Amino acid sequence: MNTLRFLIFFYVAGIASAQGALPPSVNRVLEGHGISSDGLSILVREVGSLEPVLAHNSAVPRNPASTIKLLTTWVALDILGPTHTWPTEIHFLGDWDGQELEGDLAIKGYGDPYLVTEELWKLLRSLRGMGLENVHGDLVLDGSFFKGTNGDPGAFDNQPFRAYNVLPNALMINYKTARFNFLADERLGTVKVSSDPELSNLEIQNRIRLVKGPCRGYQSGIAFDVLDPIIGRRVVFSGNFPESCGHYALSRSVLQHDTFTFGVFETLWKQLGGRFGGTIRNQPVPEDSKPAMVWHSRPLGEVIRSINKFSNNVMTRQLLYSLGAEQGGPPGTNEKGVQAIENYLQAQGLETASLFIDNGAGLSRATRISARLMADVLLAGYQSVYMPEFLASLSLGGLDGTTQGRFNGHPMEGRMHIKTGRLDHVSALAGYIHGNNGRTYVVIAMLNKADVHRGPGKELQDALLRWAFDLS
């Protein structure tokens, strides 16, 4: 019996050692950059298998950066279903004779993450199609379906006007972000500046100088500043723009949620031939009011493609609040969304001790998850009836999304569905690789070490993916 126990001990220890032994190509990356493996977690497991092919520090909680979006989107997809949509209600708060509204026009949001300019244009066009031409009152905005959305957008990295830092709002238009376009006009010796969407209440001061020289430098030499940081209504562009650049685009968050919505509404409404001379008010729609029209968003199965393929933080946070409202009752909050995810994982019998969720998007220094738990989530997603929708939301390795052009024609290009993540000193990857042997593997890699985001993390991921692809 003692001999048997001795043999069993060494057999189990041998498995653990084999699972923990890193592939030589991965070790070469670590050694080449002088990085210790104690900050690395890896797990590779074949779909349908009970044991991993490779496991290294797989139970250690790590910062996953944007790969945590896989958890948020999967839980939302499985709970809400791929056909889930978000309504946006239009209320006529006054007398309407089929053409003139003697009162206020109210818009109530329910957290649509993808109410972009084009969708708002179609909504307003439908209003015009109903016959509405002139609004004699104000524009009333109701964002009460979410709560706890007032915070500091610059809290993460002191960059409050970056598009990725926009905070959630139940009535969010175009991610509260404008794309500024800069076009060199050599004939006039100037730089034309325009915004998309056009915002009737945004003041743009153009102090950019057109200069000779090669197209280079940070933001092609363009500096962005906001003269009234709290309101965000007056922006200034300055600097030297090389004429060889021709065209450049820069996305920034401007105004506040309500004033941004107002600016887009006023511009589009007038373009559609409508008339409006009122102002803006924020207040809940009366409970007894019945909507004159309900606009439905694109389905969740489509929405998560924008989230995961392009790592959209704002949409992910909207989704977390929405999940909280659906599971915990309105108003939706960050805390209710986090609780909904934890409840879901526990109901699936998954161990959540390694998990800490901040905002569900990965824009956090505190978020943690183990490679083992992440792999369990991905395996559950692969075995679900919603697997096609989930996989389709991920970057098709090397061909689109955040990995487009990354693998330089390697045979594994197009044979992966993966999500990448990157923060200062964090590099992560999670997803699926369809191996050269015809088998599918879940692959997780999370590296938390100084400066790994500057290149070593990506090198390590590529080495691991090549190794997994060539498994026999």
Sequence and secondary structure as in RCSB ss.txt:
>XXXX:A:sequence
MNTLRFLIFFYVAGIASAQGALPPSVNRVLEGHGISSDGLSILVREVGSLEPVLAHNSAVPRNPASTIKLLTTWV
ALDILGPTHTWPTEIHFLGDWDGQELEGDLAIKGYGDPYLVTEELWKLLRSLRGMGLENVHGDLVLDGSFFKGTN
GDPGAFDNQPFRAYNVLPNALMINYKTARFNFLADERLGTVKVSSDPELSNLEIQNRIRLVKGPCRGYQSGIAFD
VLDPIIGRRVVFSGNFPESCGHYALSRSVLQHDTFTFGVFETLWKQLGGRFGGTIRNQPVPEDSKPAMVWHSRPL
GEVIRSINKFSNNVMTRQLLYSLGAEQGGPPGTNEKGVQAIENYLQAQGLETASLFIDNGAGLSRATRISARLMA
DVLLAGYQSVYMPEFLASLSLGGLDGTTQGRFNGHPMEGRMHIKTGRLDHVSALAGYIHGNNGRTYVVIAMLNKA
DVHRGPGKELQDALLRWAFDLS
>XXXX:A:secstr
 HHHHHHHHHHHHHHHHHHHS  HHHHHHHHHHT  GGGEEEEEEETT SS SEEESTTS B  GGGGHHHHHHH
HHHHH TT   EEEEEEEEEE SSEEEEEEEEEE   TT  HHHHHHHHHHHHHTT  EE S EEEE TTB S  
S TTTTTS TTSGGG    TT SGGGEEEEEEEEETTTTEEEEEEES  TT EEEEEEEEE S S SGGGGEEEE
ESSTTT  EEEEEEEEEGGG EEEEEEE S HHHHHHHHHHHHHHHTT EE   EEE    TT   SEEEE   H
HHHHHHHHHHT HHHHHHHHHHHHHHHH SSB HHHHHHHHHHHHHHTT   TT B SSSSS  SS BB HHHHH
HHHHHHHTSTTHHHHHHTSEETTTSGGGTT STT TTTTSEEEEEEEETTEEEEEEEEE TTS EEEEEEEEEST
TGGGTHHHHHHHHHHHHHHT  
